Amino acid sequence: MNAVWIQVFVAALFEVFWVIGLKHADDFWTWAGTIVSIIISFYVIIIASRKLPVGTVYAVFVGLGTAGTVISEILLFGEPFKMSKILLILLLLAGVMGLKLVTKEKVQEGADF
């Protein structure tokens, strides 16, 4: 896995943080953490989009963020566990991995940001 795909995964991880923060933040520090997570998430995804196709990056970003958020809600916040949810998340992740496997990195000369 190359560095650009790692950026997409990091951005998705921060997406999970800010989505959970939108639901559970209730004081200055949790709101500040949510806002910082939003900024980091979008900054990293913008950087990754410079080297990979935007549609694929966005689909992987949202798919991983969705899966991470649902799993976090089940494990950390008592959301009911349903096998149908887990199977649908696995189907979503299979699609995300498929997109990653068929997408090639764009080669851009002089675009080292």
C-alpha positions as CSV (number, residue, x, y, z in Angstrom):
1,M,0.0,0.0,0.0
2,N,1.4,3.4,-0.9
3,A,1.5,6.6,1.1
4,V,-1.5,8.2,-0.7
5,W,-3.8,5.3,0.3
6,I,-2.6,5.6,3.8
7,Q,-3.6,9.2,3.7
8,V,-7.1,8.1,2.7
9,F,-7.3,5.7,5.6
10,V,-6.0,8.4,8.1
11,A,-8.7,10.8,6.7
12,A,-11.4,8.2,7.2
13,L,-10.2,7.6,10.8
14,F,-10.5,11.2,11.6
15,E,-13.9,11.2,9.9
16,V,-15.0,8.6,12.4
17,F,-13.8,10.9,15.2
18,W,-15.7,13.9,14.0
19,V,-18.9,12.1,13.2
20,I,-18.9,10.6,16.7
21,G,-18.1,14.0,18.0
22,L,-21.1,15.6,16.3
23,K,-23.4,13.2,18.2
24,H,-21.6,13.0,21.5
25,A,-19.8,16.4,22.0
26,D,-21.2,18.3,25.0
27,D,-18.5,20.7,26.2
28,F,-15.8,23.0,24.8
29,W,-13.1,20.3,24.6
30,T,-15.1,17.7,22.9
31,W,-16.4,20.3,20.4
32,A,-12.8,21.5,19.9
33,G,-11.7,17.9,19.2
34,T,-14.6,17.5,16.7
35,I,-13.6,20.7,14.8
36,V,-9.9,19.7,14.7
37,S,-10.9,16.2,13.5
38,I,-13.0,17.8,10.7
39,I,-10.1,20.0,9.6
40,I,-7.5,17.2,9.6
41,S,-9.9,14.8,7.8
42,F,-10.7,17.2,5.0
43,Y,-7.1,18.5,4.7
44,V,-5.7,14.9,4.3
45,I,-8.5,13.9,1.9
46,I,-7.8,16.9,-0.3
47,I,-4.1,16.1,-0.4
48,A,-4.9,12.5,-1.3
49,S,-7.2,13.6,-4.1
50,R,-4.4,15.3,-5.8
51,K,-2.8,12.0,-6.6
52,L,-5.8,9.6,-7.0
53,P,-9.1,10.0,-8.8
54,V,-11.5,12.1,-6.7
55,G,-14.5,9.8,-7.1
56,T,-12.6,6.7,-5.9
57,V,-11.0,8.6,-3.0
58,Y,-14.3,9.9,-1.9
59,A,-16.0,6.5,-2.1
60,V,-13.3,4.9,-0.1
61,F,-13.2,7.7,2.4
62,V,-17.0,7.6,3.0
63,G,-17.2,3.8,3.0
64,L,-14.4,3.4,5.6
65,G,-15.8,6.3,7.6
66,T,-19.3,4.8,7.6
67,A,-18.0,1.3,8.6
68,G,-15.8,2.8,11.3
69,T,-18.6,4.9,12.7
70,V,-21.1,2.0,12.8
71,I,-18.5,-0.4,14.4
72,S,-17.5,2.3,16.9
73,E,-21.2,2.9,17.9
74,I,-21.6,-0.8,18.5
75,L,-18.4,-1.3,20.5
76,L,-18.3,2.0,22.4
77,F,-21.8,3.4,22.7
78,G,-24.1,0.4,23.1
79,E,-25.7,0.5,19.7
80,P,-27.5,-2.8,19.2
81,F,-25.5,-5.5,17.4
82,K,-27.4,-6.8,14.3
83,M,-25.9,-9.4,12.0
84,S,-27.6,-7.7,9.0
85,K,-25.7,-4.5,9.8
86,I,-22.4,-6.4,10.0
87,L,-23.0,-8.2,6.7
88,L,-23.9,-4.9,5.0
89,I,-20.8,-3.3,6.3
90,L,-18.7,-6.2,5.0
91,L,-20.4,-5.8,1.6
92,L,-19.5,-2.0,1.7
93,L,-15.9,-2.8,2.6
94,A,-15.6,-5.3,-0.2
95,G,-16.7,-2.6,-2.6
96,V,-14.3,-0.1,-1.1
97,M,-11.4,-2.6,-1.4
98,G,-12.4,-3.4,-5.0
99,L,-12.2,0.3,-5.9
100,K,-8.8,0.6,-4.3
101,L,-7.5,-2.5,-6.2
102,V,-8.6,-1.2,-9.6
103,T,-7.5,2.4,-9.1
104,K,-4.1,3.5,-10.3
105,E,-2.2,6.5,-8.9
106,K,-2.0,9.5,-11.2
107,V,1.5,10.5,-12.2
108,Q,1.9,14.3,-12.1
109,E,5.1,16.0,-12.8
110,G,6.0,18.9,-10.5
111,A,2.9,18.5,-8.2
112,D,4.7,17.8,-5.0
113,F,2.6,19.6,-2.4
